Amino acid sequence: MAQMGNDEVGERKAHVVVLPLPTRGHVNPMMHLAKLLADLGHGQLLVTFVNSETNDRLVIGAERAALQRRGIRLEAIPDGLPNDVDRTTQVLDLCQSVLSAMPAPFDALLARLQPAPTCIMADTWLTFAISAAAKLSIPLANFWTQSAASFASLFMIGNGLYNGPSQGEDSCLSWLDRFEPKSVLYVSFGSLALVSSKQIEEIALGLELSGHPFLWVTRPDLIYGESPKFNEEFLHRVKDRSLFVAWAPQLKVLNHPSVGGFFTHGGWNSTLEAITAGVPMLGWPYFSDQRMDCTCIQEGWKIGLKLKEDMSGEKLVLRGAVQEKVKELMCSEKFQTMAQGWSTLAKEAAQQGVTPQPKGDDKEISKAKKIKKKSRKEKRGTKLHT
């Protein structure tokens, strides 16, 4: 692994080791947290981000260097699975392997890190971090990457209190520019969900019948490791109001003015991003916390709907059900109003936290904004006195 210079590392007074579960939905939020910690540390905090060796190989050199300049050092340990195992389709195998294979390498890593770690921040699912912190007599903070509702449900179940419930970035955004505000449905089922070819056909025909334009992220492995294939007649019928991509810049898509709905698996990252963007959702959960998230979308926050059947269930979701739910989602002023209200609350909550101090070019932007604001006040004062 590339290391920071000894002088730079030595200047930092605290050292936090961040350990995520090595799946995208857990790595991404913990990396955001690592960046926030590093920025708030003002050069006094070193963050070591520990990933699996498989994920670490995906980090390009420029990104690694940028993180180091920010105060984040990358380290990697094995997840216990052979290199040829597809970790996106064998999620349960990965999780089981991590819990048995990672503890010893993680302990060894902690022992050799310099300066010595002063705190561990680990994904809540990685329970072996508890004993690792205890051995070093340092604090441990658990980070829950899923919804609070899911956490509460697991707590209640555990205590016997509950028994139930590619195309490039520019092409995506320029395509969206063609459409009226709030008219496009964005469709993405996350990085892990797998469905049958027959189910994909029903979803596609339901989207067509809805009459709404749609941008659909069709991963190359969406159909149990294979890429979805659509017949030419269907593609011809929807060619003027559809775009199929292998990947999309989700945050930018959700914040685009043309997007009026999100057909989602209900993963917590996607749910938060849609809430913040003020976009109503149609939930279709695959597994885990996604069922609770989709229930909250429809019944708790009232910012959308959910399909009756789960994505991983044996019963097909038919085109008629998709058509009905999409039309209801996209034509509802109530959902738009509720989604905008929750967006405002989410942004206000985020602003109440501590904002990192601007650096480099950001300082100039901040300075310019202050000058502009002062100029406006002076102009208003002049008008009042004339």
N, C-alpha and C positions, 0 to 999 in steps of 0.2 A: 504493500500500500504506500502511496505517496504520503509523506509526512510534512507537517509544518516545520519551519526552522526551530532549532532548540531555543534560540533567544525569544522568539515570538511565543512559544508554548510556555516558557518559564515565566513570562510576564503576567500570565493569567492566574488569578488567585483562586478560582473555583473551577471544578471540572465535573461536568454532568455527562453521564453515559446514557444515551437514549437507545432503547431496544424495542423495535416494533415486531409484531407478528409479520413474517415476510410474505404478505399478500398485498396487492396494490391498495385495497381499501383501508388497510391499516398503515402501510408505509407512508402514503401521501399525507394524511393528517399529522402523523408524528414528525414528518420532515418539516411541515409548516410550523409545528411547535418548536422544533429545533432551531429553525431560522429566527423565530420570534425571540427565543431565549438568547440566542447569540447577539441579536440586535440590541436587546435590552441590557445585555451585559456590558456594553460600552468598552469592549476590549479587555475586560477583567474576567470573562467567563469563557472557558474552552468547552465545546460540545463535541463529544465523540459519538457519531451515529453508527450503530452496529447493524449491518444488514446481512442477509444470507449471501454466500459466495455467488450464487446464481444471479441474484438481483444486482449485486455489486458489479458484475461484469457488464451490465447494461448501462452503467454510468459512463458517459463520454468524458474525455479528458478535460474539455473546456468547462463542463459543469462541475467536475471534481475540483478544478483550480478555483472556480468562483466560490464554491462552498468553503474552501480553505481560507480564502481571503476574508470571508465573512466570520471565520472563527469556528468552522465546523470541520472536524476531521472524520474521514470515513474509514471504517474497519469492517471486516467480513469474517464470518464463521460458517461452517458447513451446516446445511439443514438436514443432512442424513439421507437424502434421496439420491439415487444415481442421476447422472447428468442428463440422460435421455428421457427421464420422466417428465411428462407435460404437467407442470404445476398449476396451470389454469383449469385443467379438467379433473385433476386428482387432488382436490382441495383437502378432503378429509385425510387422505394419506399424508399430505404435507403437514397438516396440523399435528397428527399423531407422531410423525417423525421428528418434528421440531421439539416436541416436549421430551422426547427420549434422547435425541442426538445433540441438542444444543447446550445443555447445562455444563458439561465438562469443558468444551471449547470456550464457553463464555467465562467460566471461572479462570481459565488459563489466560484469556485476554485481559481480564481485570488485573491479574497479578503482574502483567508486564507493561501495562499502560503507564506512561510518564507524562505529566505528573500523576500521582495516584488519584483515582476518582474520589470525589467528595460527595457524590450523590448519584443514584441510579433512577432513571425514569423509564419504566417498562410498561409495555402493553399488559393490560389486566389479565389477559389469557395466559401470559407467560409466567406461571406461578413459581418457576424455579428461580426467578430473580429475587424472590423473598429471601431464600437461603443464601444467595450470592451476596446480597447486601448485609445480611447478618454476619457472615464470615468476616467482612471487612469493617463491621461496626459503623456503617454509613447509612444515611437515610435512604428510603425507597419511596418513590411516588408512583402510583399506578395511573395509567392514562387509559380511559375508556373511549374507544373510537366510534362507538355506536350511540344510539339515542338513549336519553335518560329513561324513556318508557321501557325500552328493552332491558336496561339494567334493573329497573324496578321489578319487572316481570320475573327475571331470573332470581332476584332476591326473594320474591314472594314464593316462587316455585320451590326454591331451596329450603325455605322455612315452612313448607306445607301450607301456605296461605292462599294459593291460587291453583286452579285446575284447568283453565282454558286459555282462550284465544292465543378509397384513399386518394381521399383527396386532400390536398393541402388546405391549410387554414384559410388562406385568402379565397379559395374557390367556394368554401362553405359560406363565408360571410358575404361575398359578392352575390352568390345565388340568393341568399336571404334578402338582399337589398331590393330584389325585384318585386317583393310582395307587400301587401298592405299591412299596417300594424295589427298585431295580435291574430294573424290569420294562419300561421304555419304551426303544425304540430311537430315537435322534436321527439324522435323515438330512439331510445338507447337503453339497453338492458344490462349495462355494466360490463365488467371484464371477466366474469366467471360463469354466468348463466348459460345453460345449454338447453336447446329445444329440438324437437323433431322437424323434419322437412315438411310434414303435413301440417304441423302447427304454424310454421312460418308462412305456408301458403294461405292459411285461414287469416292470419294477421294481415298479410299483404292485401288480400281481397277486401277485408274489413276496412282497411285504410283507404282503399280505392272507393268503396261504397260511401264512405263518410263525405266525400267531396272536398275535403280540405287538403291543401298542399302539405307535404311532409318531408322532413329531412331525417333519414333513417341510418343509424350507425349499424351496419351489418358486419360484425367481426368475422375474420376469416375462419374462426373455429366455432362459430355460433351453433352450427348443427352438429353437435357431438364431435367436434374437431374438424369439421369441414365447412367450407364457405357456402352460404345460401346461393341457390341458383333460381332465377326467375325466368319464366317463359317469355318469349319475344312479344307475344300478343299483349300480355300484361304490361310489360315495359313500354310498349308503344302507347297504350291507353293512358298511362300516367306520366308520360315523358315531359309534359309541360308543367307539372306540379309536383315533381318528386326529385329527390337527390339521394343516392345511395353512396355511402362512404364507409371506409374501414375504420376511420378515426375522425373525431371532430373536436375542436377546441371548446369543450363543453361550457365553461364559464362564459366565454364570449358569445356562444350560441344562445344560451339562456338569457343573456342580457341584451340580445339584439331585439330591437323594437318589433320586428315581424313575428317573433315567436310568441304564441298565445297559449301553448299547452305543452306538457311534457309527459310522454308515455314512458314510464320508468319501472324498473324492478324494485325501486324503493330502498336502495342502499343508502346508508346514512349520509355519505358524502354527497351523493346526487340530490338527496332530499334537502339537505342544508343549502346547497347551491341554488336549487329552485326556489326555496323559501326566500333567500336573500334577494334573488332576482325578481321576486313577485310573480312567478309563473305557476298557474294551477297544474295539478298533476293527475294522471290516471295511473294508479298503481297496479302492478302485476308481479307479486313477490315470487322469488325463486326459493330462498331458504333463510334460516337463521333469523336475525332481527328484522329482516325485510317485511315479514308479515305484520309485526307490530307497527313498523313505520307506515305501511300502507293503511292500516286501521286508523292511525292518527291522522293521516291525510284526509280520510273521508269522514270519520266520526269525531275526532278530537279537534283538529284545527279547521275542518270544513273548508279545505282549499282544493277539493277535488273528489275523485271517485276511485274505486278499486274494482277490478274484475272479480267475479265470484270464485273462479278457480285459480289455484296457484300455478305458476309456471312449471313446477316440478311434478304436478299431479298427472294422473293417468288420463283424465278426461280432457278432451280438446276444448279450447275456447273457440267458438265458432265465429265466422265472419260477421254474422248479424249482431252478436253481442259487442264486438269491437266497434262496428259502425255506430251502434246506439250510444255507447259510452263516449266515443270520440266526439260525436255531434253534440251530446249533452255538455261535455267539458268545454268545447270550443265556443259554444253559443251562450254560455251562462255568464251573465253580468255579476251574479252573486259570487261565483268562484273568483272572478277577476278582482272584485272589490275586497274579498276576504284575503286573497293572496297579496294584494298591495298593502293591506293593513299589517299582515304578518311580516312583510318585507320591511316596512317602516320600523316595527318593533325590533326586528333582528339587527338592523343597522344602528338603531339607537343603543341597543345593548352592547354592540361591538365598540361604539364610540365612547362608552363609559369606561372601557378598559384603558390601560396605559398604552399610548402611542409611541413607537420607537422614534428616536430623534433622527431627523433627516441627515443623510450623508452625501457628500460629493455633489452631483448635479441636483439632487433633491433639495439641498440647502439653498441653491440659487432659485429654484422654483418657489420654495417657501418664502424666500426674501422678496421675490417679485410679487407674490400674492399679497404680502403685507403692504408693500408700497402701493399696489393697485387699490387695496381696501382703504388705505389712508387717503389716497387721492379722491376716492368717491366721497368720503366723509367731508373733505375740504370743499368739494364742489357743492355738496348739499348745504354746508354752512354758508357758502357764498350766496346761494340762491335765497336762503332765509333772510339774509341781510340786505338784499337788493329790492 
